[in-house]
């Protein structure tokens, strides 16, 4: 009886922890090893299928050989993998849990309960750790009767992790350090920078475990041989078969086992690490001048074996960091709803696995740690690199986790086309990840979409991160994009369309949502100009945006809702571009917002099973647009309708077992064709609600604040709107308003006084601000590549005596690794004023507007015509802007003087995808 009470209490404790940190409802596909575009494995889980009867799959649904066995008092159970001819019974799955970083299966194997956990670390504040392409899986054990039992564990993988084509010949090997043993496998003939069946043809797969007296291994034998040996003896023979052969010739296995002996429970987890290594990771530049880029962890790694050693030694700290991130995300999500928190738990790993962070080397072969660029694969749909519309969809996750990371995604898009003198943003950096060699098409039908998306993302990045470098360097080019929008977006006609219309055959002239996208882009340009202190430009673009918005509201709103196109009064659409308007402060009429939200709610009764398509005449749901739309609603009922529809599909425990698609049939839930965005990063749109609550670090007149300047780098905890509104403390509003008015008045007088004295002393005072795209040098919460972060630990810190070799496995290293240097600086306010005013050296541009390129590109005078709006007479705000510019002149001694490399660009956009 006592033993059963002990088991009940342990399950209760785990359940209480799970309620705060995990989603615990069934889903048809669970993320397992989800870290990069090429380490992306999922577990089919239809109707709670026993994991001991199925194999995991690559996100395109290719089977991956992966086996897990547990031996209890001589009886073997299979906790993972397809059943063979050995008649090994599967372990019983009790319950599953999913958190943003982990998937947990609670299983019974005879008298033993085991928790099997797959952890894909998400490290937004440490880009070295985030770039390391490895994941953990680990097991915790307790006996259900309270008695000691003789227990052994086994795991293996096969060459199916290397290639879908099982006739591929593979090589393998085993190595070790002082503390770990590892296996590796790769194709005998690798092909650099090439995908075959969406898998990397140049990948090497590693499986690592702690070296211990009770561990054993085997490699190269047909997979049935080590499994049979384990089943019979509970151990392996530490042998290597060097008969290299095809994957399907016996399916050679890479195997490990641990003999835990007689135990009642493990006091620490039994851990393995699985990774997919490629170097270099990205081919960036032109065909004649390519640049091979690597993951940042290589700048600190002496070898991959040392990096694996450090990764496993860091496991206790990785758990601590994962707990903190999981709890934060789930707590923030529950402020919206439980369904929303479930979706966040499911979507984070999928979103982040689409990105590869990279750095370059200088001419001397040294790592250039300030040259950080991130590349996104449009996984599951196409293989486009940094596709603008897909980056736009995934952007909320980047803003929520670390807005500086968003800048590293935008940077290569801007840099590659910086010498293209046209008016259109490119649609991507190339059609075939991992080769980012440029967009070479000439179709311009999505110019409004791409220009509007880019301007919005750049404004949001600058405001949320505090980093103005991108908008400063490329200001002239951004103006050309905005000028085009001014000339074309209000009446886009049939010449321009969205990615929805281009790819799904549903096109209208004068689409309301497309016009709004352009207006948001114009307003974003006004915010960009204001951030940089270019007040004439700010007023011009702000005036255009306001005029166009007023006109748009009369054209697009009909009866009780916004219509798909101006001439289609019976149509309606998901107005997902209201999200950009909401984030950057475009003042859409509140009555229209309320009416549109109410309209979504009214349509719910006749909605398709799995949600609204992007337009009333469409057949397919694009879940990322539904996420963005939900974040624009003004009442909880309509918000919950939209979230509930996505929740129903993503947690649908029906007959669909592939990883979660971004596009699917509104009635059946089937993906749109093959593969329909399976496991794609666009589900980063799930974080749309939370991104809205990330505070601005640069405040502009469109921000809900009377302060203009740079915020502290400390980021308060977001406070999303709860499901039920609160009316408490309204009686304090009068005092708050009075205090705000008086505070603003005194603040303004203090600013005037300070400006006067500073102005008198401007020749005697200079403030130097170092500028760098790399996080430590910007006023933003980003990581550093410095070893101060504790990654990797020094060799002396990962020596054999750092790990206690007991039957359980890894113990914490002798010292605790700091989370990273960033955490030591969160209370420091770093001033980086807008880069405006006189400078000490001449600008590197003919126009002097800040775009640092020595080229004869077309300047703004060749841009699309801009309607000129009448400006009002100078106001008190104008005087405030003037004084701010004077202050900035005293602070800034130099502008960015390092221009990005020049790349050839062959065209503008590609719509035929």
Secondary structure, DSSP 4 states (H G I P E B T S, - for coil): -HHHHHHHHHHHHHHHHHHHH-B-S--SEEEEEESSSSSEEEEE-GGG--GGG---EETTS-B--EEEEEEETTEEEEEES---TT-PEEPEEEEEEE-SSEEEEEEEETTEEEEEEEE----TT-HHHHHS-EEEEEEEEEETTSS-EEEEEEEEEEGGGT-S-TT-EEEEEEEE-SSEEEEEEEESS--TT-EETTEETT-EEEEEEE--TTEEEEEEEEHHHHHHHHHHHS----EE----EETTTT-EEEEEEEEEEEESB-SS-EEEEEEEE-SS-EEEE-SSSEEEEB-GGGGT-S-HHHHHHHHHHTHHHHHHHHHHHHHHHHHHHHTT-HHHHHHHHHHHHHHHTTEEEEEEE-TTS-EEEEEEEEEEB-TTT-B-BS-HHHHHHHHHHHHHHHHHHHHHHHHHHHHHTTT--SS---S-S-SBTTEE--------TTHHHHHHHHHHHHHHHHHHH---HHHHHTHHHHHHHHHHHHHHSTT-TTT---HHHHHHS---SSBHHHHHHHHHHHHHHHHHHHHTT-HHHHHHHHHHHHHHHHHHHHHHEETTEE-SBTT-TT--B--TTHHHHHHHT----HHHHHHHHHHHHHHGGG--TT---SBTT-SEEEHHHHHHHHTT-SSHHHHHHHHHHHHHHHT--SS--SPPPSEEETTT--BSSS-SSTT-GGGGGGGHHHHTTSPPSEE-TTSSSS--EE--S--PPP-PPPSS---TTGGGHHHHHHHHHHHHHHHHHHHHHHHHHHHHTGGG--------SSGGGSSSS----SGGG--SPPGGGGSGGGS--SSS-----SSPPPS-GGGGSTTPPPP---S-S--SS--SSSS-SS----S----GGGSPP-PPPPPPPP-HHHHHHHHHHHHHHHH-------PPPP-----S-----
